[in-house]
Amino acid sequence: MRWANKLADYKNLMSEFPASTGTQVELDNMQSPPFNRWAFRQMRRLLPTAPIWRGDGPIMQLDTDLVDLSEISFEDSQGQEQTIGKLMGESFTDALVVLKDGVIVTEQYSPGFCRHEPHLVMSVSKSIASALCAVLVDDGTLSVDDLVTDIIPEVSGSAYEGAKVRHLLDMTVDLDFIEDYVDPMSDVWRLDVAAGWRTPVPGVADNMRQFLTGLKGGGEHGHTFNYVSANTDLLGWILERAGERDFATLLSEHIWQPMGAEYDAYITLDRLGAPQADGGICVTARDLARFGRLHLLNGKVDRRQVVPAGWIQDFRENGDQEAWNRGSFAADMPAHHYRSKWYVNLSDSHRAYKGIGIHGQFVVVDPVSSVVIAHLASHPEPEEFHYLDDLDRGFIAISHYLGER
């Protein structure tokens, strides 16, 4: 494995005071191996952040009844027999929590990583932002049919002219944007600069809201799935404008506290305090599993409806398959749809739905087996589709196995 030696040395990172050359984690290496394995667990030591308070209310209790899943076998993306134990050992897993009927059946962490430590979830943040949007839509603060420019007039004349909130949720905004995580000339790299995730670059916006106002394109919104992280950052801005509070506070009040989170979460901010709603949320594996459990329970915890049940039913059933098939992910992820920032697997009879983030972040909800899987990782490359595909296959195998026990 080409990264094995480098990743074996990650424990030496930031271990001296000051860190010596080659062991210093900083903005321009924090997404690259081996530095990302330290950085994804320590984002608040690299960037400004806002706390997502769990409150002082009751915790969603998770009993434990451990089951050995390591020998579950499945066919991997190369047509070879694979086991869950081997997969977890080879896929740079930092944490894995599996729930069956709300009971922890597996909980494991990589050496040096503790269950109380938040971890960056990358684009699983988008699925979390979706839950907050659902609440504001349900209480009438916002509508998915609202024009983006009616709420954020600052983006008038940009690619978002004529786009609705629904288009942001479903990634069907027609705009010119290259989401290439390894190309320093791509738009998503410029977004990282604006978010403060990379060092400033002359001529590139140094804050996210300025960046969003300058995006170009605009055509037939709603026609084609076009994965653009900036859409979720604009959604975050909309949620703050409509909700009249900052994103972290809204998320704490409407999701994290009533869900019964065990630990505080946090989100990274740009230099002016804008949240990176597209990928900057950091949570523990247990609380990510609780977030999945919340959805498995149709949004209800005890007697309180936290996320509207209709929102969950809608994204499970009403994704636009044709828009997906016209989009850029269809070749690598056939037989899916995407709605309200959740992927739904149409090829498996259980129709599990999932939030996915680069470098190996997952929350998977299988409503048939009553299984939730939270997976945190630090893959060396952002999009290693053989890892992502194998993890997806492994999670299906876990869900089916537990559903049949």
ZAFIVO-41593 format. One record per residue (C-alpha): residue number from 1; residue in one letter; y, x, z. Coordinates in nm, 2 decimals. Layout:
REM residues N
n:res:v:u:w
NUM:A:Y:X:Z
...
***
This chain:
REM residues 405
n:res:v:u:w
1:M:0.00:0.00:0.00
2:R:0.32:0.17:-0.12
3:W:0.53:0.08:0.18
4:A:0.28:0.14:0.45
5:N:0.41:0.48:0.56
6:K:0.77:0.37:0.56
7:L:0.70:0.06:0.76
8:A:0.49:0.25:1.01
9:D:0.81:0.44:1.10
10:Y:1.03:0.14:1.16
11:K:1.00:0.17:1.54
12:N:1.20:0.49:1.51
13:L:1.50:0.30:1.37
14:M:1.81:0.28:1.60
15:S:1.61:0.45:1.88
16:E:1.86:0.73:1.94
17:F:2.22:0.70:2.06
18:P:2.37:0.75:1.81
19:A:2.10:0.69:1.56
20:S:2.02:1.00:1.35
21:T:2.05:1.02:0.98
22:G:1.78:0.81:0.82
23:T:1.73:0.59:1.12
24:Q:2.06:0.41:1.12
25:V:2.05:0.04:1.01
26:E:2.37:-0.07:0.84
27:L:2.49:-0.34:0.60
28:D:2.38:-0.16:0.28
29:N:2.02:-0.09:0.39
30:M:1.95:-0.39:0.62
31:Q:1.77:-0.58:0.34
32:S:1.56:-0.28:0.23
33:P:1.24:-0.14:0.38
34:P:1.18:-0.01:0.64
35:F:1.53:-0.11:0.77
36:N:1.48:-0.48:0.72
37:R:1.20:-0.50:0.97
38:W:1.45:-0.40:1.24
39:A:1.75:-0.59:1.09
40:F:1.59:-0.93:1.05
41:R:1.53:-0.93:1.43
42:Q:1.87:-0.80:1.52
43:M:2.12:-0.96:1.29
44:R:2.38:-1.02:1.56
45:R:2.40:-0.65:1.62
46:L:2.51:-0.60:1.26
47:L:2.73:-0.90:1.18
48:P:2.96:-1.15:1.36
49:T:2.76:-1.46:1.46
50:A:2.80:-1.80:1.61
51:P:2.55:-1.93:1.88
52:I:2.35:-2.25:1.81
53:W:2.31:-2.36:2.17
54:R:1.99:-2.53:2.28
55:G:2.18:-2.72:2.55
56:D:2.04:-2.78:2.90
57:G:1.81:-3.08:2.81
58:P:1.43:-3.09:2.81
59:I:1.23:-2.87:2.59
60:M:0.98:-3.01:2.33
61:Q:0.66:-2.91:2.51
62:L:0.39:-2.73:2.31
63:D:0.06:-2.70:2.48
64:T:-0.18:-2.42:2.38
65:D:-0.54:-2.44:2.27
66:L:-0.60:-2.13:2.07
67:V:-0.83:-2.13:1.76
68:D:-0.95:-1.82:1.58
69:L:-0.82:-1.87:1.22
70:S:-0.88:-1.51:1.11
71:E:-1.20:-1.57:0.92
72:I:-1.08:-1.87:0.72
73:S:-1.13:-1.77:0.36
74:F:-0.95:-1.87:0.03
75:E:-0.91:-1.74:-0.32
76:D:-0.60:-1.53:-0.36
77:S:-0.36:-1.51:-0.66
78:Q:-0.58:-1.24:-0.81
79:G:-0.89:-1.45:-0.79
80:Q:-1.03:-1.25:-0.50
81:E:-1.17:-1.38:-0.18
82:Q:-0.92:-1.33:0.10
83:T:-0.91:-1.42:0.47
84:I:-0.63:-1.52:0.69
85:G:-0.67:-1.23:0.92
86:K:-0.65:-0.98:0.64
87:L:-0.36:-1.16:0.48
88:M:-0.16:-1.15:0.80
89:G:-0.23:-0.78:0.84
90:E:-0.12:-0.70:0.48
91:S:0.18:-0.93:0.44
92:F:0.43:-0.77:0.68
93:T:0.41:-1.07:0.91
94:D:0.64:-1.06:1.21
95:A:0.53:-1.39:1.37
96:L:0.29:-1.67:1.30
97:V:0.28:-2.00:1.50
98:V:0.05:-2.28:1.39
99:L:0.06:-2.63:1.55
100:K:-0.21:-2.89:1.52
101:D:-0.10:-3.23:1.66
102:G:0.18:-3.06:1.85
103:V:-0.06:-2.80:2.01
104:I:-0.03:-2.43:1.95
105:V:-0.36:-2.32:1.80
106:T:-0.23:-1.97:1.68
107:E:0.06:-1.76:1.80
108:Q:0.08:-1.40:1.71
109:Y:0.36:-1.14:1.68
110:S:0.38:-0.79:1.53
111:P:0.40:-0.50:1.78
112:G:0.73:-0.49:1.96
113:F:0.84:-0.84:1.86
114:C:0.86:-1.10:2.14
115:R:0.84:-1.47:2.12
116:H:1.19:-1.52:2.27
117:E:1.36:-1.31:1.99
118:P:1.53:-1.49:1.71
119:H:1.44:-1.38:1.35
120:L:1.63:-1.43:1.03
121:V:1.48:-1.72:0.83
122:M:1.67:-1.65:0.51
123:S:1.66:-1.96:0.29
124:V:1.47:-2.17:0.54
125:S:1.83:-2.20:0.66
126:K:1.88:-2.44:0.37
127:S:1.61:-2.68:0.50
128:I:1.78:-2.67:0.84
129:A:2.12:-2.74:0.69
130:S:1.95:-3.04:0.51
131:A:1.86:-3.19:0.85
132:L:2.22:-3.17:0.96
133:C:2.34:-3.32:0.64
134:A:2.10:-3.61:0.69
135:V:2.25:-3.69:1.03
136:L:2.61:-3.70:0.89
137:V:2.50:-3.92:0.59
138:D:2.32:-4.15:0.82
139:D:2.62:-4.21:1.05
140:G:2.85:-4.27:0.76
141:T:3.05:-3.95:0.79
142:L:2.93:-3.84:0.44
143:S:2.76:-3.98:0.14
144:V:2.53:-3.80:-0.10
145:D:2.73:-3.97:-0.38
146:D:3.06:-3.82:-0.27
147:L:3.22:-3.59:-0.52
148:V:3.24:-3.24:-0.39
149:T:3.60:-3.20:-0.49
150:D:3.70:-3.51:-0.29
151:I:3.59:-3.34:0.03
152:I:3.68:-2.98:-0.07
153:P:3.97:-3.00:-0.31
154:E:3.99:-2.62:-0.30
155:V:3.70:-2.60:-0.55
156:S:3.87:-2.83:-0.80
157:G:3.86:-2.66:-1.14
158:S:3.56:-2.45:-1.05
159:A:3.20:-2.50:-1.15
160:Y:3.18:-2.78:-0.89
161:E:3.41:-3.01:-1.08
162:G:3.22:-3.34:-1.12
163:A:2.94:-3.24:-0.89
164:K:2.82:-3.46:-0.61
165:V:2.67:-3.37:-0.27
166:R:2.34:-3.48:-0.41
167:H:2.36:-3.21:-0.67
168:L:2.42:-2.95:-0.40
169:L:2.12:-3.07:-0.21
170:D:1.88:-3.07:-0.50
171:M:2.01:-2.75:-0.67
172:T:2.10:-2.93:-0.99
173:V:2.46:-2.81:-1.02
174:D:2.53:-2.67:-1.37
175:L:2.70:-2.34:-1.31
176:D:2.68:-1.98:-1.42
177:F:2.52:-1.78:-1.14
178:I:2.26:-1.50:-1.14
179:E:2.04:-1.51:-0.83
180:D:1.88:-1.17:-0.87
181:Y:1.83:-1.01:-0.53
182:V:1.77:-0.66:-0.66
183:D:2.05:-0.63:-0.92
184:P:2.37:-0.50:-0.77
185:M:2.57:-0.66:-1.06
186:S:2.43:-1.01:-0.99
187:D:2.63:-1.30:-0.84
188:V:2.41:-1.32:-0.53
189:W:2.50:-0.96:-0.45
190:R:2.87:-1.06:-0.48
191:L:2.79:-1.36:-0.25
192:D:2.65:-1.11:0.00
193:V:2.97:-0.91:-0.02
194:A:3.17:-1.22:0.05
195:A:2.95:-1.31:0.34
196:G:2.99:-0.97:0.50
197:W:2.62:-0.88:0.43
198:R:2.72:-0.58:0.22
199:T:3.02:-0.34:0.23
200:P:3.34:-0.46:0.06
201:V:3.36:-0.40:-0.32
202:P:3.70:-0.38:-0.50
203:G:3.76:-0.70:-0.70
204:V:3.50:-0.90:-0.52
205:A:3.60:-1.18:-0.28
206:D:3.58:-1.07:0.08
207:N:3.51:-1.41:0.22
208:M:3.28:-1.70:0.12
209:R:3.53:-1.97:0.07
210:Q:3.74:-1.77:-0.17
211:F:3.41:-1.67:-0.35
212:L:3.31:-2.04:-0.39
213:T:3.64:-2.14:-0.54
214:G:3.60:-1.89:-0.82
215:L:3.26:-1.99:-0.95
216:K:3.25:-2.10:-1.31
217:G:3.03:-2.31:-1.53
218:G:3.02:-2.69:-1.52
219:G:2.83:-2.90:-1.76
220:E:2.57:-3.17:-1.70
221:H:2.51:-3.18:-1.33
222:G:2.18:-3.33:-1.22
223:H:1.98:-3.22:-1.53
224:T:1.81:-2.89:-1.44
225:F:1.69:-2.73:-1.12
226:N:1.91:-2.42:-1.09
227:Y:1.85:-2.23:-0.76
228:V:2.19:-2.10:-0.64
229:S:2.23:-2.01:-0.28
230:A:2.61:-2.06:-0.30
231:N:2.55:-2.44:-0.33
232:T:2.43:-2.44:0.03
233:D:2.73:-2.24:0.15
234:L:2.95:-2.51:-0.01
235:L:2.74:-2.77:0.16
236:G:2.80:-2.59:0.49
237:W:3.18:-2.61:0.42
238:I:3.15:-2.98:0.34
239:L:2.96:-3.05:0.67
240:E:3.23:-2.87:0.87
241:R:3.51:-3.05:0.69
242:A:3.34:-3.39:0.72
243:G:3.21:-3.33:1.07
244:E:3.54:-3.18:1.19
245:R:3.36:-2.91:1.39
246:D:3.21:-2.57:1.30
247:F:2.86:-2.56:1.15
248:A:2.69:-2.40:1.46
249:T:2.84:-2.66:1.69
250:L:2.73:-2.94:1.47
251:L:2.38:-2.80:1.43
252:S:2.35:-2.76:1.81
253:E:2.47:-3.11:1.89
254:H:2.28:-3.30:1.62
255:I:1.96:-3.10:1.57
256:W:1.89:-2.81:1.81
257:Q:1.96:-2.99:2.14
258:P:1.80:-3.33:2.07
259:M:1.50:-3.16:1.90
260:G:1.43:-2.99:2.23
261:A:1.46:-2.63:2.12
262:E:1.34:-2.37:2.37
263:Y:1.59:-2.10:2.28
264:D:1.94:-2.06:2.14
265:A:1.96:-1.98:1.77
266:Y:2.25:-1.83:1.59
267:I:2.40:-1.80:1.24
268:T:2.58:-1.51:1.07
269:L:2.95:-1.55:0.98
270:D:3.18:-1.40:0.72
271:R:3.50:-1.22:0.84
272:L:3.69:-1.55:0.85
273:G:3.42:-1.74:1.05
274:A:3.25:-1.92:0.76
275:P:2.88:-1.97:0.82
276:Q:2.62:-1.84:0.58
277:A:2.44:-2.17:0.56
278:D:2.23:-2.06:0.27
279:G:2.03:-1.79:0.46
280:G:2.20:-1.67:0.78
281:I:2.03:-1.88:1.05
282:C:1.81:-1.68:1.31
283:V:1.56:-1.87:1.52
284:T:1.24:-1.80:1.72
285:A:0.90:-1.87:1.56
286:R:0.83:-2.13:1.83
287:D:1.15:-2.32:1.76
288:L:1.10:-2.30:1.38
289:A:0.76:-2.46:1.45
290:R:0.94:-2.73:1.66
291:F:1.17:-2.79:1.37
292:G:0.87:-2.85:1.15
293:R:0.72:-3.07:1.42
294:L:1.03:-3.28:1.43
295:H:0.98:-3.36:1.06
296:L:0.61:-3.43:1.10
297:L:0.71:-3.69:1.36
298:N:0.94:-3.85:1.10
299:G:1.24:-3.71:1.27
300:K:1.18:-3.87:1.61
301:V:1.15:-3.69:1.94
302:D:1.05:-3.91:2.23
303:R:1.26:-4.22:2.18
304:R:1.54:-4.06:1.99
305:Q:1.57:-4.06:1.61
306:V:1.71:-3.71:1.54
307:V:1.67:-3.69:1.16
308:P:1.66:-4.02:0.98
309:A:1.30:-4.11:0.88
310:G:1.43:-4.24:0.54
311:W:1.57:-3.89:0.46
312:I:1.23:-3.73:0.51
313:Q:1.05:-4.00:0.31
314:D:1.30:-3.96:0.03
315:F:1.26:-3.58:-0.01
316:R:0.89:-3.62:0.00
317:E:0.87:-3.89:-0.26
318:N:1.17:-3.88:-0.48
319:G:1.21:-3.53:-0.62
320:D:1.30:-3.49:-0.99
321:Q:0.99:-3.34:-1.15
322:E:1.15:-3.31:-1.49
323:A:1.45:-3.12:-1.35
324:W:1.21:-2.89:-1.17
325:N:1.01:-2.83:-1.49
326:R:1.32:-2.74:-1.68
327:G:1.42:-2.49:-1.41
328:S:1.35:-2.12:-1.36
329:F:1.09:-2.16:-1.07
330:A:0.84:-2.38:-1.26
331:A:0.65:-2.08:-1.40
332:D:0.59:-1.92:-1.06
333:M:0.56:-2.24:-0.86
334:P:0.41:-2.51:-1.09
335:A:0.35:-2.87:-0.98
336:H:0.63:-2.88:-0.72
337:H:0.95:-3.07:-0.68
338:Y:1.27:-2.98:-0.48
339:R:1.48:-3.24:-0.31
340:S:1.73:-3.21:-0.02
341:K:1.64:-2.84:0.02
342:W:1.27:-2.89:0.07
343:Y:0.98:-2.79:-0.17
344:V:0.70:-3.04:-0.21
345:N:0.36:-2.92:-0.33
346:L:0.23:-3.18:-0.58
347:S:-0.09:-2.99:-0.67
348:D:-0.26:-3.03:-0.33
349:S:-0.38:-3.37:-0.21
350:H:-0.20:-3.32:0.13
351:R:0.14:-3.29:-0.05
352:A:0.26:-3.05:0.22
353:Y:0.64:-2.98:0.22
354:K:0.80:-2.65:0.30
355:G:1.11:-2.45:0.34
356:I:1.09:-2.10:0.20
357:G:1.30:-1.79:0.24
358:I:1.29:-1.45:0.07
359:H:1.10:-1.16:0.23
360:G:0.83:-1.41:0.35
361:Q:0.99:-1.68:0.57
362:F:0.81:-2.02:0.57
363:V:0.80:-2.35:0.76
364:V:0.52:-2.57:0.63
365:V:0.46:-2.93:0.72
366:D:0.12:-3.09:0.63
367:P:0.14:-3.47:0.72
368:V:-0.22:-3.53:0.64
369:S:-0.37:-3.26:0.87
370:S:-0.08:-3.30:1.12
371:V:-0.03:-2.92:1.09
372:V:0.29:-2.72:1.11
373:I:0.31:-2.35:1.02
374:A:0.60:-2.12:1.10
375:H:0.58:-1.77:0.95
376:L:0.84:-1.49:0.98
377:A:0.81:-1.17:0.79
378:S:0.99:-0.87:0.65
379:H:0.84:-0.82:0.30
380:P:0.96:-0.50:0.14
381:E:1.10:-0.68:-0.17
382:P:1.28:-1.01:-0.16
383:E:1.06:-1.20:-0.41
384:E:0.71:-1.06:-0.42
385:F:0.54:-1.36:-0.57
386:H:0.19:-1.24:-0.51
387:Y:0.26:-1.23:-0.13
388:L:0.44:-1.57:-0.14
389:D:0.16:-1.72:-0.35
390:D:-0.11:-1.58:-0.13
391:L:0.07:-1.70:0.18
392:D:0.10:-2.05:0.03
393:R:-0.27:-2.05:-0.05
394:G:-0.35:-1.93:0.30
395:F:-0.14:-2.20:0.46
396:I:-0.32:-2.46:0.25
397:A:-0.65:-2.32:0.37
398:I:-0.54:-2.33:0.73
399:S:-0.42:-2.69:0.71
400:H:-0.73:-2.81:0.54
401:Y:-0.95:-2.63:0.79
402:L:-0.77:-2.77:1.09
403:G:-0.76:-3.11:0.94
404:E:-1.14:-3.12:0.90
405:R:-1.22:-2.99:1.26
***
